[in-house]
Each structure stands twice: as C-alpha cells, then as structure tokens.
Amino acid sequence: MPVRVEVVRSGLVEAVHEVAVAAVGPDGEVVAAAGDVERPFYFRSAAKPIQATVSLEAGADLTPTETALACASHDGHPVHVETVRGVLARAGLGEDDLRCPPAWPLSAVAARRLAFAGHRAPRRLWHNCSGKHAAMLVAAKAAGWDRASYLDPSHPLQRRVAALVTELTDISVEPVGVDGCGVPVFATSVLGVARAYLRLGSDPRFRRVTDAMRRYPALVSGSGNPDAVIAVATGGFAKRGALGCLGVGIPGVLGLAVKSWDGSARAAGAAAAAALRWLDRIPGGGTASLREVEQPVVRGGDRVVGRMRTVGGFDR
C-alpha cells in the first residue's frame, strides 16, 4: 500500500498526500518499497547531480563550492548568486549567456532584500537553477560545443546527460520533456531514482559531485530545506526536485527515493525522513534535527495547531 502523509489540524485529518517510496541496498537489491514505485514521472531537479557530473566530465573546471552550486536548487542568497557569477566570469561569460528564465530568488528573505535594494525586475542569475546552467555553459565552451543551443535535447551535452540517466536508473528517459528552467527533463520512476542515488554514492566516478554535496548542503539547497536537513542528519547527500520528488544517497549503504503524487514538497520531505527512520539510517544526533522535516507544523493564526505525519508502511 502507499505511504500517506496526513495533515492534521486541531486533531482532524484535513488532507492526505499519497506517496511512493523505494530504498535500494548496496548490492542493488530493493530493501523496501511502498506504493507504485514504477509509475513514470519526470526527474526534475533531483537529476542535477547527474547533470553536474556530465558538465564536469565535459571539461567544466569547477571548485567544490561551484560544483555544489551546479547541483543546486538554490535560494538566491548572496553566496549562491556570487558563486554563480564567478563561474561565468572566469570562463569569460556573463548573465546574458544564461538561458534559464529571469526569476526572483526562491527565498522570500532574499527576494525582500533585493526589493529593498531597489530591484524591480527578476534576473536570470537569481533563478534557482542558475548554477546548473552556468556549469553547462562552461562545459560547452570547454568542449568546443555550441553554447547558444545548450538547452536543445540534441546538443552533445544533453545527449550525454540522457545516456547517463538511462545508465544509472535502468529506465528509458522517454518521453523527454522541458523542465521549468528550460533544460531537457527525463522520465524516471521512484525505483529508478533510488537506483541512481545508490550508484551516485557508490561509484568513484561521481565522488567530486557527491563529496561537494555532502560538504556544502546549504549551497545545494538552503538552510532548513528538507534536502539540506536530511543530508546533514544522515551524512549523505540529498536533492529535491519540483512536484514532490526527492532523492537521498548514503554512500555505500543506501539509495532512497520519494515521490508525492500531488506534488507536495513538504509531504515528500516528511516521507523521506520517516523512511530513513524506519530503515534505521539516522544517527542518534540527527533525530532531533529531522523532526521538523518529518512532522512539519500546521499553524492556526500565530499558534501551532497540528503537524503533518507519515502513516502506512513498506510493502516489501
């Protein structure tokens, strides 16, 4: 049966999110699963560690902090924006070369700071995917590929991404779609994401990416976001994607994936934290920090009047 994340307000369950969960062990075996783990959906930003790997292998010269930003759905704080700006500048590129759409930062605090400073229009550099786009641009330049068309599915860089996604997930990437930031996005499943995150954490080929994600989770996400909290609590790496997708890797131990079918990011984080606890993969010191991810508060006025909770269990 599927795992469910319930929203409890004042003692009443007022909403239920249906979630699928899969965990893959070090030998590639499925150690736990719940819900339809083979139902297709788009990988979205949970694929960024794979995309960053391809950019590095194509010649993008990135420091560990810049590699973390290449994997990021960042909040748009100054450290995020200036790191991306530095990647572009060192390669002789600028914000106008980016093909992600103009956007305000994901963080309301960062957006308010910019508005207070007098900014009145969104910018490409503030888009949460600007680090990934900068890495792709630098890779295209280093490899001698056309930079203007780096978003085209037929571009050499995107073909390499598609091939690597297929290799890591054991699933066809068709149909290929267009992500919110404009890059090609690939079909997958919960089981496919779990396999990919196990392999990302097990194969030395991906160590530059996974080490950066483990060292700088706040650059990959932002302070307090579910994937950042999970990465810190487990000592692994984690990446959320739009519409309730989340992957977690604990190197040499586990690949975990969660998908909330109604697209709820909070439900995906809650179910991932609960699954890690059920699987006994949270060190003692990480339990307290994960509580706010596993049981997000429900507010009424200025008071906490309930919490979300994960119910159900694994089918196998």
C-alpha positions as CSV (number, residue, x, y, z in Angstrom):
1,M,0.0,0.0,0.0
2,P,1.2,3.6,-0.5
3,V,2.7,5.6,2.3
4,R,0.4,8.5,3.2
5,V,1.3,11.9,4.7
6,E,-1.6,13.3,6.6
7,V,-2.1,17.0,7.5
8,V,-3.6,17.1,11.0
9,R,-5.2,20.4,12.1
10,S,-6.7,20.7,15.5
11,G,-7.0,16.9,15.8
12,L,-8.7,16.5,12.4
13,V,-7.1,15.0,9.3
14,E,-7.9,17.6,6.7
15,A,-5.7,16.5,3.8
16,V,-3.8,13.3,2.7
17,H,-0.9,13.1,0.4
18,E,-0.2,9.8,-1.3
19,V,3.5,9.0,-1.6
20,A,5.6,6.2,-3.1
21,V,8.9,5.3,-1.5
22,A,11.7,2.9,-2.6
23,A,15.1,2.1,-1.0
24,V,17.9,0.2,-2.7
25,G,20.7,-1.5,-0.7
26,P,24.4,-1.7,-1.5
27,D,24.0,-4.8,-3.7
28,G,21.3,-3.1,-5.8
29,E,18.5,-5.1,-4.1
30,V,15.2,-3.4,-3.3
31,V,15.2,-3.4,0.5
32,A,12.0,-1.5,1.0
33,A,9.2,-0.2,-1.2
34,A,5.7,1.3,-0.8
35,G,3.2,2.5,-3.4
36,D,3.7,2.4,-7.2
37,V,7.5,2.6,-7.5
38,E,7.5,2.0,-11.2
39,R,5.0,4.7,-12.2
40,P,6.7,7.2,-14.5
41,F,7.2,10.9,-13.7
42,Y,9.9,13.5,-14.6
43,F,13.2,13.5,-12.7
44,R,13.2,17.3,-12.4
45,S,15.9,18.9,-10.3
46,A,16.7,15.6,-8.5
47,A,18.7,14.9,-11.7
48,K,21.1,17.7,-11.0
49,P,23.9,15.6,-9.6
50,I,23.9,13.6,-12.9
51,Q,23.8,16.8,-15.0
52,A,26.7,18.3,-12.9
53,T,28.7,15.1,-13.5
54,V,28.3,15.4,-17.2
55,S,29.3,19.1,-17.1
56,L,32.5,18.2,-15.1
57,E,33.4,15.3,-17.4
58,A,32.9,17.6,-20.5
59,G,35.6,20.0,-19.1
60,A,33.9,22.4,-16.7
61,D,36.6,23.5,-14.3
62,L,34.7,23.9,-11.0
63,T,35.8,24.2,-7.4
64,P,34.0,22.1,-4.8
65,T,31.7,25.0,-3.9
66,E,31.0,25.7,-7.5
67,T,30.2,22.0,-8.0
68,A,27.7,22.2,-5.2
69,L,26.0,25.2,-6.9
70,A,25.9,23.1,-10.2
71,C,23.8,20.6,-8.3
72,A,21.7,23.3,-6.6
73,S,18.2,24.5,-6.5
74,H,19.5,27.4,-4.5
75,D,17.6,30.0,-2.5
76,G,19.2,33.0,-4.2
77,H,21.2,34.4,-1.3
78,P,24.3,36.4,-2.0
79,V,26.6,33.4,-1.6
80,H,24.6,31.5,-4.2
81,V,24.4,34.3,-6.7
82,E,28.0,35.5,-6.4
83,T,29.3,31.9,-6.7
84,V,27.4,31.5,-10.0
85,R,28.6,34.9,-11.2
86,G,32.2,33.9,-10.5
87,V,31.8,30.7,-12.5
88,L,30.6,32.6,-15.5
89,A,33.2,35.4,-15.2
90,R,36.2,33.0,-15.0
91,A,35.1,31.5,-18.3
92,G,34.6,34.9,-20.0
93,L,30.8,34.5,-19.9
94,G,28.1,36.6,-18.3
95,E,24.5,36.6,-17.2
96,D,23.2,37.2,-20.7
97,D,24.6,33.8,-21.7
98,L,22.3,32.0,-19.3
99,R,19.1,30.5,-20.8
100,C,17.2,29.9,-17.6
101,P,14.3,32.4,-17.4
102,P,14.5,35.5,-15.2
103,A,13.3,34.8,-11.7
104,W,13.2,36.2,-8.2
105,P,15.0,34.1,-5.6
106,L,13.2,31.2,-4.0
107,S,13.9,32.6,-0.6
108,A,11.4,35.2,0.5
109,V,14.1,36.8,2.6
110,A,16.5,37.1,-0.4
111,A,13.7,38.4,-2.6
112,R,12.8,41.1,0.0
113,R,16.4,42.1,0.4
114,L,16.7,42.7,-3.4
115,A,13.4,44.6,-3.5
116,F,14.6,46.8,-0.6
117,A,17.8,47.5,-2.5
118,G,15.6,48.9,-5.4
119,H,15.5,45.9,-7.8
120,R,12.2,45.9,-9.7
121,A,12.6,43.1,-12.2
122,P,13.7,39.4,-11.9
123,R,17.0,38.3,-13.3
124,R,18.4,35.1,-14.8
125,L,21.2,35.0,-12.2
126,W,18.7,34.7,-9.4
127,H,16.9,31.7,-10.9
128,N,17.3,28.7,-8.6
129,C,18.9,26.7,-11.5
130,S,21.4,29.3,-12.5
131,G,24.3,27.2,-11.1
132,K,23.4,24.2,-13.3
133,H,23.1,26.5,-16.3
134,A,26.4,28.1,-15.6
135,A,28.1,24.7,-15.4
136,M,26.5,23.6,-18.7
137,L,27.7,26.8,-20.4
138,V,31.2,26.4,-19.1
139,A,31.3,22.7,-20.2
140,A,30.0,23.6,-23.7
141,K,32.7,26.2,-24.1
142,A,35.5,23.9,-22.8
143,A,34.4,21.1,-25.1
144,G,34.1,23.4,-28.1
145,W,30.3,22.8,-28.5
146,D,27.8,25.5,-29.5
147,R,26.8,27.5,-26.4
148,A,23.7,29.1,-27.7
149,S,21.9,25.8,-28.2
150,Y,23.0,24.1,-24.9
151,L,19.3,23.6,-24.0
152,D,18.5,21.6,-27.2
153,P,17.9,17.8,-26.5
154,S,20.1,17.1,-29.5
155,H,23.0,19.1,-28.0
156,P,26.1,16.8,-27.3
157,L,25.9,17.7,-23.6
158,Q,22.2,16.9,-23.3
159,R,22.7,13.6,-25.1
160,R,25.4,12.7,-22.6
161,V,23.0,13.5,-19.7
162,A,20.3,11.4,-21.2
163,A,22.7,8.5,-21.7
164,L,23.9,8.7,-18.1
165,V,20.4,9.0,-16.6
166,T,19.5,5.8,-18.5
167,E,22.6,4.1,-17.3
168,L,22.0,5.0,-13.6
169,T,18.3,4.3,-13.5
170,D,18.0,1.3,-15.9
171,I,14.9,3.1,-17.3
172,S,14.3,4.7,-20.7
173,V,14.3,8.5,-20.5
174,E,11.4,8.8,-22.9
175,P,9.4,10.9,-23.2
176,V,11.9,13.8,-22.9
177,G,10.2,17.0,-21.7
178,V,11.2,20.5,-20.9
179,D,11.9,21.4,-17.2
180,G,10.8,24.6,-15.6
181,C,14.2,26.2,-16.2
182,G,14.3,25.2,-19.9
183,V,16.7,22.2,-19.9
184,P,15.6,18.8,-21.1
185,V,13.9,16.7,-18.4
186,F,13.8,12.9,-18.4
187,A,11.3,10.3,-17.4
188,T,12.1,8.1,-14.5
189,S,10.4,6.3,-11.6
190,V,10.8,6.1,-7.8
191,L,12.7,2.9,-8.2
192,G,14.9,4.5,-10.9
193,V,15.8,7.5,-8.7
194,A,16.6,5.1,-5.8
195,R,19.0,3.1,-8.1
196,A,20.6,6.3,-9.4
197,Y,21.2,7.7,-5.9
198,L,22.7,4.4,-4.7
199,R,25.1,4.4,-7.7
200,L,25.9,8.1,-7.3
201,G,27.1,7.3,-3.8
202,S,28.9,4.1,-4.6
203,D,30.9,4.7,-7.8
204,P,34.1,6.8,-7.6
205,R,33.2,8.4,-10.9
206,F,30.7,10.6,-9.1
207,R,32.8,11.4,-6.0
208,R,33.6,15.0,-7.0
209,V,29.8,15.7,-7.1
210,T,28.7,13.8,-4.1
211,D,31.6,15.0,-1.9
212,A,30.7,18.6,-2.8
213,M,27.0,17.9,-2.0
214,R,27.9,16.4,1.3
215,R,30.3,19.2,2.3
216,Y,28.1,22.1,1.2
217,P,24.4,21.1,1.6
218,A,23.3,24.7,2.2
219,L,24.8,25.6,-1.1
220,V,23.0,22.7,-2.8
221,S,19.7,23.9,-1.3
222,G,19.4,26.4,1.5
223,S,19.3,26.3,5.3
224,G,16.3,24.5,6.6
225,N,15.1,23.0,3.3
226,P,14.3,19.3,3.6
227,D,17.1,18.0,1.4
228,A,19.7,20.1,3.2
229,V,18.5,18.9,6.6
230,I,18.4,15.3,5.5
231,A,21.9,15.5,4.1
232,V,23.3,16.9,7.3
233,A,21.4,14.4,9.5
234,T,22.5,11.3,7.6
235,G,26.0,12.4,6.5
236,G,24.9,11.6,2.9
237,F,23.6,13.8,0.0
238,A,20.1,14.7,-1.0
239,K,18.4,16.6,-3.7
240,R,14.8,17.6,-4.1
241,G,13.0,18.1,-7.4
242,A,9.9,20.0,-8.3
243,L,6.5,18.5,-7.7
244,G,7.4,16.3,-4.7
245,C,10.4,14.3,-5.9
246,L,13.4,13.7,-3.5
247,G,16.5,11.5,-3.8
248,V,18.8,10.6,-0.9
249,G,22.1,8.8,-1.1
250,I,24.2,7.4,1.8
251,P,27.4,6.3,0.1
252,G,27.9,2.6,0.0
253,V,24.8,2.0,2.1
254,L,21.5,3.1,0.5
255,G,19.7,4.9,-2.3
256,L,16.3,6.3,-1.3
257,A,13.6,8.0,-3.4
258,V,10.3,9.5,-2.7
259,K,7.5,10.9,-4.9
260,S,4.4,12.7,-3.6
261,W,1.9,12.2,-6.4
262,D,0.1,15.5,-5.8
263,G,3.4,17.4,-6.0
264,S,3.7,18.3,-2.3
265,A,7.3,19.1,-1.4
266,R,6.6,19.1,2.3
267,A,5.0,15.6,2.0
268,A,8.0,14.3,0.1
269,G,10.4,15.6,2.8
270,A,8.2,14.2,5.6
271,A,8.0,10.7,4.0
272,A,11.7,10.6,3.2
273,A,12.6,11.5,6.8
274,A,10.1,8.9,8.1
275,A,11.5,6.2,5.7
276,L,15.1,6.9,6.9
277,R,13.9,6.5,10.5
278,W,12.0,3.2,9.7
279,L,15.2,1.9,8.0
280,D,17.3,3.0,11.0
281,R,19.5,5.1,8.8
282,I,19.6,8.2,11.0
283,P,22.5,8.6,13.5
284,G,21.4,9.5,17.0
285,G,22.4,13.1,16.7
286,G,20.3,13.6,13.6
287,T,16.9,12.6,15.0
288,A,16.1,15.9,16.6
289,S,17.0,18.0,13.5
290,L,14.9,15.8,11.3
291,R,11.7,16.2,13.4
292,E,10.7,19.4,11.7
293,V,11.1,17.8,8.3
294,E,9.3,14.6,9.3
295,Q,6.5,16.4,11.2
296,P,6.1,19.9,9.7
297,V,4.0,22.2,11.8
298,V,0.5,23.3,10.9
299,R,-0.4,26.8,12.0
300,G,-3.6,28.4,13.0
301,G,-3.1,32.2,13.4
302,D,0.2,32.6,15.3
303,R,-0.1,29.2,17.0
304,V,0.9,25.6,16.2
305,V,-2.3,23.7,16.0
306,G,-1.2,20.5,14.4
307,R,1.5,18.6,12.4
308,M,1.9,16.5,9.3
309,R,2.5,12.8,9.9
310,T,3.5,9.9,7.8
311,V,1.4,6.7,8.1
312,G,1.5,3.3,6.3
313,G,4.5,1.1,5.7
314,F,6.6,-0.7,3.2
315,D,5.0,-3.4,1.0
316,R,8.4,-5.2,0.9
